[in-house]
Amino acid sequence: MMMEPSHAEAYFPLIASIMLGKPNPFSGLNPALINREEPGVVYGARNSESYSGSSQKKEKRVAVIPLKGPIIKYSESCGPTGTETISRWIEQADQDPAISAIIIDCDTPGGMGTATQKPSEAILNCSKPVIAYVGNGMCASAGYWIASQCDEIYASFNTDEIGSIGTYVTLADWEAHYEAKHKLKVQSIYATKSTKKNSDFKTAILGIRENDPAKFEALIKDFIDPFNEEFISAVKAGRPNVDEEVFSGKCYMAKEAEVKKLIDGYRLRGHLQAKTNPV
């Protein structure tokens, strides 16, 4: 997982309720209140003059594409928009001759590491300037992986949080819980040749039961560290001057994030004007 832990923990009540067969503790929420931001590509009508440059070319506009909430691969009917859809919006905006630049409007704690590659590739393949903008919020973990591939990154306020470049896995020993609380014995039975299937995860679960951190080492070595190295490599490619200290997984407020070269500044107007002026 690539998500800021404080946000990930907020989902634990929902996950536990589902696993235990109890009603959704958030079921009182009105889906209509969830921000869906449709359509996906907003052609910046209110801001087009500010960003389009030459008065002779006011028809040129900026595509604003939201990257909001937890990073997931596929869109949900009453949840966040998936990166498969976001990638398609980026490609459509790049192909639209009326668009002069693209803003990725970020406020995300991160999420699925496997949901980052498609939008990152779409950004890298863009023929137009792509700017990541953190508007009074957060751009962390998997969200920062995507943002780091943009030409430039800006935040709106010093209180914006940027970074959390790191990878982790959260495991729960549900089999032990079911057996202790519900007298339900769970047993996974594997094919004869499937000797390595889930072996790192099984060993890690055993480490939880035995309080033995040494049993986490295989999972770290074979899965978590390699995925984290892919994350770091992507950030270094997109932000070659970034301070090595950021790869510890720390999240920074905008002022320090600028010093660490995670962002290019936290005052958007002016910087973007120069970037997107037609030549």
VMD Tcl script that draws the C-alpha trace (Angstrom):
set ca {
  {0.00 0.00 0.00}
  {1.09 3.55 -0.72}
  {-1.09 5.69 1.51}
  {-0.41 8.14 4.32}
  {-1.03 5.97 7.46}
  {-3.31 8.47 9.24}
  {-5.74 8.25 6.31}
  {-5.40 4.48 5.93}
  {-6.32 3.96 9.59}
  {-9.52 5.94 9.10}
  {-10.81 3.05 6.95}
  {-10.24 0.39 9.62}
  {-13.77 0.63 11.16}
  {-15.33 0.04 7.74}
  {-12.97 -2.85 6.90}
  {-13.52 -4.51 10.29}
  {-17.31 -4.19 10.01}
  {-17.33 -5.77 6.56}
  {-15.04 -8.63 7.65}
  {-17.24 -9.28 10.69}
  {-20.45 -9.17 8.70}
  {-21.76 -6.07 10.49}
  {-23.55 -3.10 8.92}
  {-21.40 -0.43 7.30}
  {-20.60 2.09 10.10}
  {-20.61 4.88 7.50}
  {-23.96 3.88 5.98}
  {-25.56 7.11 7.18}
  {-23.49 9.09 4.69}
  {-25.45 10.52 1.79}
  {-23.76 9.46 -1.50}
  {-24.96 12.74 -3.01}
  {-22.56 14.55 -0.69}
  {-19.53 12.75 -2.11}
  {-17.61 14.99 -4.53}
  {-17.65 13.28 -7.93}
  {-16.49 16.28 -10.00}
  {-18.06 15.48 -13.36}
  {-17.13 15.74 -16.13}
  {-13.59 14.50 -15.64}
  {-12.00 17.05 -17.92}
  {-13.05 20.57 -16.96}
  {-11.99 23.02 -19.61}
  {-11.15 25.83 -17.20}
  {-13.67 28.30 -18.63}
  {-13.39 30.66 -15.67}
  {-9.61 30.63 -15.71}
  {-8.88 30.25 -19.41}
  {-7.95 33.92 -19.91}
  {-5.60 33.82 -16.91}
  {-3.68 30.84 -18.23}
  {-4.00 31.02 -22.04}
  {-1.57 33.86 -22.64}
  {-1.95 35.76 -25.90}
  {-5.17 37.74 -26.27}
  {-5.33 36.61 -29.90}
  {-5.70 32.98 -28.73}
  {-8.29 33.17 -25.97}
  {-9.95 30.04 -27.30}
  {-7.05 28.06 -25.84}
  {-8.00 26.54 -22.52}
  {-6.53 24.56 -19.64}
  {-7.83 21.08 -18.79}
  {-8.24 20.58 -15.04}
  {-8.25 16.89 -14.14}
  {-9.03 15.94 -10.51}
  {-6.89 13.44 -8.62}
  {-8.88 13.35 -5.40}
  {-9.25 10.90 -2.52}
  {-7.71 7.42 -2.26}
  {-5.86 6.21 -5.37}
  {-7.67 3.22 -6.86}
  {-7.43 1.59 -10.28}
  {-11.11 1.44 -11.27}
  {-13.84 4.04 -10.70}
  {-16.58 3.28 -8.18}
  {-20.20 4.39 -8.43}
  {-20.12 6.41 -5.20}
  {-16.40 6.57 -4.48}
  {-13.20 7.98 -5.94}
  {-12.48 8.06 -9.66}
  {-10.08 5.31 -10.72}
  {-6.77 5.99 -12.42}
  {-7.86 4.05 -15.53}
  {-10.44 6.80 -16.09}
  {-8.05 9.59 -15.09}
  {-5.48 8.27 -17.58}
  {-8.07 8.38 -20.34}
  {-8.97 11.99 -19.44}
  {-5.30 12.97 -19.65}
  {-4.95 11.35 -23.09}
  {-8.15 13.04 -24.33}
  {-6.99 16.46 -23.12}
  {-3.61 15.97 -24.79}
  {-5.31 15.17 -28.11}
  {-7.73 18.12 -27.90}
  {-6.39 21.03 -30.01}
  {-8.31 23.52 -27.86}
  {-6.24 22.58 -24.81}
  {-2.91 24.34 -24.25}
  {-1.97 22.74 -20.92}
  {-3.19 20.28 -18.29}
  {-3.48 20.73 -14.53}
  {-3.68 17.65 -12.30}
  {-5.67 18.96 -9.33}
  {-4.36 16.88 -6.40}
  {-5.76 16.22 -2.95}
  {-4.97 12.59 -2.17}
  {-3.37 10.58 0.65}
  {-2.24 7.92 -1.83}
  {-3.52 4.37 -2.18}
  {-2.85 1.44 -4.51}
  {0.70 1.27 -5.77}
  {-0.44 -0.73 -8.79}
  {-2.77 2.13 -9.82}
  {0.07 4.60 -10.42}
  {1.76 3.36 -13.60}
  {-1.03 4.07 -16.11}
  {-1.57 7.77 -15.25}
  {2.19 8.28 -14.89}
  {2.70 6.93 -18.39}
  {-0.13 9.11 -19.73}
  {1.51 12.20 -18.22}
  {4.96 11.30 -19.55}
  {3.53 10.81 -23.04}
  {1.81 14.20 -23.07}
  {2.89 16.65 -25.75}
  {1.56 19.57 -23.66}
  {2.73 20.98 -20.30}
  {1.29 19.08 -17.34}
  {1.26 20.82 -13.97}
  {0.38 19.16 -10.66}
  {-1.42 21.48 -8.26}
  {-2.05 20.69 -4.58}
  {-4.99 22.93 -3.74}
  {-5.27 23.26 0.05}
  {-4.79 19.57 0.75}
  {-2.38 16.68 0.36}
  {-0.35 14.95 -2.33}
  {1.15 11.92 -0.66}
  {2.54 8.48 -1.41}
  {0.96 6.95 -4.55}
  {-0.52 10.38 -5.31}
  {2.94 11.91 -5.26}
  {4.25 9.12 -7.54}
  {1.78 10.36 -10.18}
  {2.40 14.06 -9.51}
  {6.18 13.61 -9.71}
  {5.87 12.75 -13.39}
  {4.40 16.18 -14.19}
  {6.52 19.00 -15.60}
  {6.09 21.07 -12.45}
  {4.35 20.80 -9.06}
  {2.84 23.66 -7.06}
  {0.94 23.90 -3.79}
  {-1.53 26.56 -2.69}
  {-0.68 26.97 1.02}
  {2.20 26.12 3.33}
  {-0.16 23.81 5.24}
  {-0.46 21.54 2.19}
  {1.24 18.16 2.80}
  {3.53 16.64 0.20}
  {5.67 13.50 0.08}
  {5.27 10.30 2.07}
  {7.45 8.48 -0.47}
  {7.37 4.99 0.95}
  {5.66 1.61 0.78}
  {4.10 -0.60 3.43}
  {1.78 -3.56 3.88}
  {-0.80 -3.87 6.66}
  {-1.60 -7.44 7.72}
  {-4.22 -8.68 10.16}
  {-4.42 -12.21 11.52}
  {-8.11 -12.70 10.78}
  {-7.91 -16.49 11.05}
  {-6.81 -16.21 14.68}
  {-9.53 -13.63 15.31}
  {-12.28 -15.84 13.84}
  {-11.10 -18.83 15.85}
  {-10.89 -16.92 19.15}
  {-14.05 -14.82 18.83}
  {-16.35 -16.95 16.69}
  {-14.98 -20.48 17.19}
  {-14.54 -20.65 13.42}
  {-11.52 -22.59 12.26}
  {-10.13 -21.38 8.90}
  {-7.72 -23.49 6.90}
  {-6.17 -22.66 3.51}
  {-5.35 -25.77 1.45}
  {-2.90 -25.45 -1.45}
  {-2.16 -27.57 -4.52}
  {0.81 -29.94 -4.16}
  {3.07 -27.85 -6.40}
  {2.00 -24.49 -4.94}
  {4.74 -24.53 -2.32}
  {5.70 -20.87 -2.77}
  {2.20 -19.42 -3.24}
  {1.63 -16.64 -0.67}
  {4.62 -17.98 1.26}
  {5.96 -14.54 2.26}
  {2.53 -13.46 3.50}
  {1.95 -16.74 5.37}
  {5.32 -16.38 7.09}
  {4.55 -12.77 8.01}
  {1.19 -13.77 9.53}
  {3.06 -16.39 11.56}
  {5.36 -13.61 12.70}
  {2.34 -11.69 13.99}
  {1.14 -14.72 15.97}
  {4.58 -15.41 17.40}
  {5.56 -11.74 17.81}
  {8.64 -12.49 15.73}
  {9.65 -9.57 13.41}
  {12.28 -11.80 11.78}
  {9.45 -13.54 9.94}
  {8.59 -10.26 8.17}
  {11.97 -10.18 6.42}
  {11.00 -12.30 3.40}
  {7.95 -10.13 2.66}
  {10.06 -6.99 2.97}
  {12.86 -8.38 0.78}
  {10.73 -9.98 -1.95}
  {7.84 -7.55 -2.22}
  {7.86 -4.32 -0.18}
  {11.45 -3.22 -0.87}
  {11.36 -3.95 -4.63}
  {8.09 -2.05 -5.02}
  {9.49 0.82 -2.98}
  {12.58 0.97 -5.20}
  {10.29 1.33 -8.24}
  {8.58 4.23 -6.46}
  {11.88 5.93 -5.66}
  {13.18 5.42 -9.20}
  {10.04 7.00 -10.67}
  {10.33 10.04 -8.39}
  {14.03 10.46 -9.17}
  {13.30 10.32 -12.89}
  {10.59 12.95 -12.58}
  {12.36 15.10 -9.96}
  {16.11 14.54 -10.52}
  {17.15 17.26 -8.02}
  {15.06 15.99 -5.14}
  {16.75 15.70 -1.72}
  {17.60 12.06 -0.87}
  {16.14 12.59 2.60}
  {12.59 12.53 1.20}
  {12.89 8.79 0.51}
  {12.55 8.08 4.23}
  {8.77 8.32 3.79}
  {8.30 11.61 5.63}
  {5.51 14.01 4.64}
  {6.41 17.71 4.44}
  {4.50 20.98 4.59}
  {4.80 23.01 1.40}
  {7.57 25.38 2.47}
  {9.91 22.53 3.41}
  {8.74 20.47 0.43}
  {9.96 23.28 -1.81}
  {13.36 23.27 -0.09}
  {13.55 19.49 -0.58}
  {12.68 19.99 -4.29}
  {9.50 17.94 -3.98}
  {7.59 20.91 -5.43}
  {8.47 23.99 -7.44}
  {6.67 26.42 -5.16}
  {3.43 27.14 -3.37}
  {2.26 30.16 -5.30}
  {0.75 28.95 -8.57}
  {-0.17 32.08 -10.54}
  {2.70 33.51 -12.55}
  {4.66 30.26 -12.72}
  {1.91 28.58 -14.74}
  {1.43 31.67 -16.92}
  {5.03 31.49 -18.10}
  {4.85 27.72 -18.63}
  {1.78 27.74 -20.85}
  {2.20 30.89 -22.98}
  {1.99 29.93 -26.68}
  {5.16 30.59 -28.68}
}
mol new
graphics top color blue
foreach p $ca { graphics top sphere $p radius 0.5 }
foreach p [lrange $ca 0 end-1] q [lrange $ca 1 end] { graphics top cylinder $p $q radius 0.2 }
display resetview
